[in-house]
Each structure stands twice: as C-alpha cells, then as structure tokens.
Amino acid sequence: MGPRIFTPERVAIMRRMAADGATAEDIAKAIGSTVTSVRTKTAVLKISLRKGKYLGASVPTDVAALCITAAEQRGVTIGALVRKLLITVAQDDLFDAILDDADNGNDGLMNAGH
C-alpha cells in the first residue's frame, strides 16, 4: 500500500483552505494530491469548495506550520490570520518596514529562504 494521501493533518489543511475560499486546484497543490482526488474527498467529507477570491501563496513548510500555530493560538483560520496581517500592514503602511527591500532591486520579492 502506498503513502496515505488524506492523513488527518492534510484533511485539516483541506478544511481550513476550503473555509478560506481555496479552490480544489489550490488545495491539491498544497497537499500534493490531484484535483480529482481533492474534489472526491471534499464531496465525501461534505467540505464545500467555493469559487471566490483566494490569495494563495506558496510558502516553505516551516513557515506554513508557524502560521497554522499562530492561527490556532488565536482561534482563527489561517485565512483570517493572513487577512488581518495584510490589512494591518496595508492600513499602517508597514510594507517597507517589514520587507526592507526598497533598494535591493528585487522587485519587492523576498528571497525564498525568508
């Protein structure tokens, strides 16, 4: 038997991402599955997949784990945590203070390791 794709951890990720408006494609990419498998499993588990605005971004696994922990400690979804962070950064104009990339010519993108 091969590795179990839909572990409890991955199902939890699927639930969180679906609650945040992720598509089957976004979820499949995040958990290393196929779109068809994600659609089937979400249907079986009665997880609603919406077609909405989803600002999914690939981040290193350790960063995702930190975000999951921070969201759980606050009793919110990852999407809610990320929304709050983005709103705060935008409203308080903290982009330059956080990214510190104004003069390094990288088009505002952080290095993958950061």
N, C-alpha and C positions, 0 to 999 in steps of 0.2 A: 504494500500500500504506500502511496506517495505522501508527501507532506500535506497536512491538513490546512487548506486554504482559509477556511472560515473558522478560525480559532475564536474563542470568546473575546480576545483583545481586538481582533480585526472586525468582529461584529459590532463591538462598541465603537470603533472608529467609523464604521459604516453608519451607525445610528447617529453619531454626532455630525458627521458630514452631511447626511441627508437632512437632519434638523436645521443645518446651516444653509441649505439650498443647493448642495452639490448635486451634480448630475451623475448618472451611472458611469459615465466616462471618467469623471474626476475621481470617483471612489475606486474604480477598477485600477486606475493608475496609482493611487495612493497605497493600495493594499497588495498590488502585484497580482491582480486577477484579470479575468476577461469581462467585458461589458455584459455579455450574455449571462455569465455566472452571477454577476452582481445583480442584474435585473431579476433573475430567477430567485436568488436568495432573498432579496428585499421583498419580493412578492410573497414568498413563503412566510417570512417573518412579519409581513404586513407593515413594512417600512415604506413610507411614502417618499417617492422621488419627485422633486419639483423641478420645473424648468424656470429658473429665476437667475438673478444676478449672484454669481458666486465668484469671489475674488480668490480663487485657489492659487496657491503658490507652492512650489516645491521647496522644501527646507530639509536640511540634514535631519536624520532620525533623532539625534540627541536634542536638537532644537525643538522638534515636534514634541518630544517627551517632556521637555521643560514647559512648553505651552500647555500641554494636557494637564500637567501637575498644577500649574498656576490657575487654570480654569477650574479644575476640580476643587482646589482650595477656596475658590471664590463662589463655588456653587453655580457656575455658568458654563455654557458650551464654549468650545474653542472659538466658534464664530462670534459669540457675544464678546469674548475677551479681545479678539482681534479688532472687532468693530470699535470697542471702547478705546483701545490703544490708538487706532488710526484717527478716530475723531479727536482724541486728546492731542495727538501730535499735530494734526491739521489746525485745530482751533487755537492752540497755543504756539503755533509756528515753530515747532521743535525739530523740523527736518534737518537743518544744518547742525544743530546741537547734537543730535543723535547720530547722524550719518558721517559728519566730519569729512565730507568728500568734495567740497566746493572747488578745491584747486588741484585735484589729482588727475583730472582728465578721464575719469571712468564713467562718464555719462550718468552719474548718480547711483551706480550699482555697486553694491558691496562685493567684496571677494567672496567666493563660495565658502571659504572657511570661517567667515564671520557671521 
